[in-house]
Amino acid sequence: MKAIVFTQYGSPDGLSLKEVPKPTPKDYELLIRIHASSINSWDWEFLNGKPFINRLMFGLLKPKPAKQILGADIAATVEAVGRRVTRFQPGDAVFGDLWDNWGGFADYVCTRETAVEPKPTNLTFEEAAAVPQAGVLALQGLRKAEPLQPGQKVLINGAGGGVGAFAVQLAKLSGAEVTGVDASIKLEVVRSLGADHVIDYAKQDFTKTGERYDLIIDCQGFRSMFDNHRALRPGGTYAMVGGSMLRIPQLLFLSVFAPLTRESKKFRMVAEGPNKGLADLKGLIEAGKLVPVIDRTYPLSEVPAALRYFGEGRHKGKIVIAVES
């Protein structure tokens, strides 16, 4: 089978399309034929070996042999099942986030049956591959707060990216008043998803406008956590999805210190793991209430170009990889 392989940390130039052995499923695993995958920030960070904590998990000096194929999000067809698999059978269409074992930029991969859900019936494989990681992170971000009430104010920083595009839609479904923050080239997409207000981050600092929010979902967190504290209403929640790892100590400090001072603002990190809520997203998608946003689709052979485009930060929504079978 064909796969995009990397054996050293660095730029997309180090990726290559190679023939590798087709895997065999273990007792609790599925062998799935991948039709599409998509790029997430973890692919970019894993490829570059940054932050350093990724190397502790995937290989200190170079990627471990079992971790040399990137790609977590997949949409696929089950080809074979292990003898202890109960949820799926050959021919089933599935989608999911394989971030614990990766391998999505390839023709085939083996994964535990718990790592996937039935694919939404109204999506193509390319559309379905854009959902799992970004959609779940967005959903988990909203669930860090108390159930939103109509009219409450939500700000999504990085609203035009993969996670942000889902977060805008989910927040609007709750009846919230939504403000989306991103680069100017992405703001029209953010508006089209239903955002009530948009802010160009290069022209205006949302933490200094005087506006206060019930929930901030931060997908591109580079502003100080203490600035975000200022932008929250009493009782509000800040949910950190992405951004600099250097901000984590600030988040931990505020999450511990605030209760000691009877501070009602909450600071949370979104880190529940993959696929938590993916079945809920499937239901919303099949009901026509949630749609993936896809910027570009690349063939498997052009994954290096797709990752270079991702690294530029200009994409709106998701970048999808179509895997030729």
FENSUL-V606986 format. One record per backbone hydrogen bond with DSSP energy under -1.0 kcal/mol. NH is the residue of the N-H (numbers start at 1). CO is the residue of the C=O. Records with the same first field share a line. If there is no record, write none. Layout:
# FENSUL-V606986
NH = CO  CO
This chain:
# FENSUL-V606986
3 = 18
4 = 105
5 = 16
6 = 68
10 = 47
14 = 11
15 = 12
16 = 5
18 = 3
20 = 1
29 = 26
30 = 111
31 = 80
32 = 109
33 = 77
34 = 107
35 = 75
36 = 75
37 = 321
39 = 319
44 = 40
45 = 41
46 = 42
47 = 43
48 = 44
49 = 45
50 = 45
54 = 51
55 = 52
56 = 52
57 = 53
58 = 54
59 = 55
64 = 58
67 = 64
74 = 96
75 = 36
76 = 94
77 = 33
78 = 92
79 = 31
80 = 31
82 = 29
84 = 27
85 = 82
91 = 78
92 = 89
94 = 76
95 = 117
96 = 74
98 = 72
101 = 98
102 = 98
103 = 69
104 = 71
105 = 70
106 = 104
107 = 2
109 = 32
111 = 30
113 = 28
115 = 112
116 = 113
117 = 95
119 = 93
123 = 120
128 = 124
129 = 125
130 = 127
131 = 128
135 = 131
136 = 132
137 = 133
138 = 134
139 = 135
140 = 136
141 = 137
142 = 138
143 = 139
145 = 142
151 = 175
152 = 149
154 = 177
155 = 215
156 = 179
157 = 217
158 = 181
159 = 181
161 = 158
165 = 161
166 = 162
167 = 163
168 = 164
169 = 165
170 = 166
171 = 167
172 = 168
173 = 169
175 = 172
176 = 171
177 = 152
179 = 154
180 = 197
181 = 156
182 = 199
186 = 183
190 = 186
191 = 187
192 = 188
193 = 189
194 = 191
195 = 190
196 = 178
197 = 178
199 = 180
201 = 182
203 = 200
204 = 200
208 = 205
213 = 231
214 = 153
215 = 153
216 = 237
217 = 155
218 = 239
219 = 157
228 = 224
229 = 225
230 = 226
231 = 227
232 = 229
233 = 213
236 = 233
237 = 214
238 = 266
239 = 216
240 = 268
241 = 218
242 = 218
244 = 221
247 = 244
248 = 245
251 = 247
252 = 248
253 = 249
254 = 250
255 = 251
256 = 252
257 = 253
258 = 254
261 = 257
262 = 259
263 = 258
266 = 236
268 = 238
270 = 240
277 = 275
278 = 275
281 = 277
282 = 278
283 = 279
284 = 280
285 = 281
286 = 282
287 = 283
288 = 285
289 = 284
295 = 318
298 = 320
300 = 322
302 = 299
303 = 300
306 = 302
307 = 303
308 = 304
309 = 305
310 = 306
311 = 307
313 = 310
317 = 160
318 = 293
320 = 296
321 = 37
322 = 298
323 = 35
